[in-house]
């Protein structure tokens, strides 16, 4: 792990000069003072990434501990609720997502002749204080009257967040899909909540590829079909799906060639044994290189975004804080994402140096002994101690977050490395 390179990466986003300049430009601070963007943001990343803060009062205490100030909770809260701080954090997060990202995986086969990027898109709900129910109405008014939905696009090859949109949980999910015009030679995978006929047509028209789960109520025109053993299904061409459901294989996967609005797609029905029902997958990947089984293997990689949500919520403090201020909600979402992104950057360098594979989830919760010292050194502007904390952190992650040989074997045989991708670091 080249600690000087990592230190340079840190400076490119969270250095004193960059943060304080941005803080003044966006009017978080109008003059130099104790609570500047530099110490506010770095203290927040330290607190959220450590994963122990349970309240805004904890954040205030961490700020004082890390910066040496003696700021009372009320003045700290007044700084935290500034709309300008949220603007600064949003910009800093955008910078981090462009500069703190590196490739983690490579293709096993030459699939990049079809797509160069793979985006996993999904949403995750975060419950809020009920006092925010008018600002952020939730879908489940009895249990979560106030909630937000995080609509996230994750780049699979870099194992990092590509973009985030925050909305009230009650809003329709489909409007937050990535712009189809920007997804040429990109494979998008999404769950049923994001399925939309007009959107997949636009993706198709813009040379994008997709694998999206659809509701069992869809009713396209069916042209032809085969069972998983390649035996043809017999029905009249041009029939609607709802009219041939009783002729589809029972408890076996199948594939149908379908049409919507004069567009040709593939519908694959996978039998889910434990739920005793089918799951419909719609794709435009060519059958010549992606058969029914391979489409299913590809779609299972979408589980990586669910693991990212778990890591984000469980170990980077993306959770319900007792605040009725919507600006603070936004700010803490951005800080939590900053902490997650930095951890994934550091783990990538550890993997590269030691030619090992780390568990992102274990990395994210393995912060004892180096995370706080790193940010203490950053706030003290001690380059020597920054390098020391990075070296200690790298060694701790190498020893404690490495995937075991049994887990690697599992991932090669039945997990994320069995098809399409493999880690750049190798399997040592």
Buried (B, 14 or more C-beta within 10 A) or exposed (E): BEBEEBBEBBBBBBBBEBBBEBBBEBEBBEEEEBBBBBBBBBBBBBBBBBBEBEEBEBBBBBBBBBBEBEBEBEEBBEBBBBBBBBBBBBBBBBBBBEBBBBEBBEBEEEBEEBBEBBBBBBBBBBBBBEEBBEBBBBBEEEEBBBBBBBBBBBBBBBBBBBBBBBBBBBBEBBEBBBEBEEBBBBBBBBBBBBBBBEBBBBBBEBEBBBBBBBEEEBEBBBBEBBBBEEEEBEBEEEEEBEEBEEEBBEEEBBBBBBEBEEBEBBBBBBBEEEEEEBBBBBBBBEBEEBBBEBBBBBBBBBEBBBBBBBBBBBBBBBBEBEBEBBBBBBBBBBBBBBBBBBBBBBBBBBBBBBEBBBBBBBBBBBBEEBBBBBBBBBBEEEEEBBBBBBBBBBBBBBEBBBBEEEEBBBBEEEBBBBBBBBBBBEBE
